[in-house]
């Protein structure tokens, strides 16, 4: 049985690198457009990026998308923290 047939036999779809790259780029554009401050503190996003990469390695679309949502939430939270500290709140 060819490897492609084995993939189909267990019901898994091959990982679409273009799809994943576009979703990740969308998440980064969202942060850059709405919360550019967080991009100065990228280490805050490292853990979420790691989780997204792990999901990609497992070819788990749902976990990948959830990790990207966490990535965007963490970026938003960091931007809000920065904005509050600048405003003196």
C-alpha positions in Angstrom: 0.0 0.0 0.0 1.4 3.4 -0.9 1.9 6.0 1.8 -0.9 8.2 0.3 -3.3 5.2 0.4 -2.4 4.6 4.0 -3.2 8.2 4.9 -6.6 7.9 3.3 -7.1 4.5 4.8 -7.0 5.9 8.4 -9.2 8.9 7.4 -6.5 11.6 7.9 -6.1 14.3 5.4 -2.6 15.4 4.4 -1.4 18.6 6.0 -1.9 21.6 3.8 1.2 23.8 4.4 -0.3 26.6 2.3 -3.5 26.6 4.3 -1.5 26.7 7.6 0.8 29.4 6.4 -2.1 31.6 5.3 -3.9 31.1 8.7 -0.7 32.0 10.5 -0.2 35.1 8.3 -3.8 36.2 9.0 -3.2 35.9 12.7 0.0 38.0 12.5 -1.7 40.6 10.2 -4.6 40.8 12.7 -2.2 41.6 15.5 -0.1 44.0 13.5 -3.2 45.9 12.4 -5.0 46.0 15.7 -2.4 45.6 18.4 1.0 46.5 16.9 2.5 47.1 20.4 2.5 43.4 21.1 4.8 42.8 18.2 7.5 44.5 20.2 7.2 41.7 22.8 7.2 38.6 20.7 8.4 36.4 23.5 4.9 36.7 25.0 3.7 34.8 21.9 6.4 32.1 21.9 4.4 29.5 23.8 1.4 29.9 21.6 3.6 29.6 18.5 5.1 26.5 19.9 1.6 25.0 20.5 0.6 25.9 16.9 3.7 24.3 15.5 3.1 21.1 17.5 -0.5 21.0 16.2 0.9 21.4 12.7 3.3 18.6 13.2 0.3 16.4 14.2 -1.7 17.7 11.2 -4.4 18.7 13.7 -6.4 21.5 12.1 -8.6 22.2 15.1 -5.7 22.3 17.5 -3.8 24.5 15.1 -6.7 27.0 14.8 -7.2 27.0 18.6 -3.5 27.7 19.0 -3.7 30.6 16.6 -6.7 32.0 18.6 -4.6 31.7 21.7 -1.8 33.5 19.9 -4.1 36.4 19.0 -5.6 36.5 22.5 -2.1 36.7 24.0 -1.1 39.4 21.6 -4.2 41.4 22.4 -3.7 41.0 26.2 -0.1 42.1 25.9 -1.1 45.2 23.9 -3.7 46.1 26.4 -1.2 45.7 29.2 1.2 47.9 27.4 -1.5 50.5 26.6 -2.5 50.6 30.3 1.1 51.0 31.5 1.6 53.9 29.0 -1.7 55.5 30.1 -0.7 55.1 33.8 -3.7 53.0 34.7 
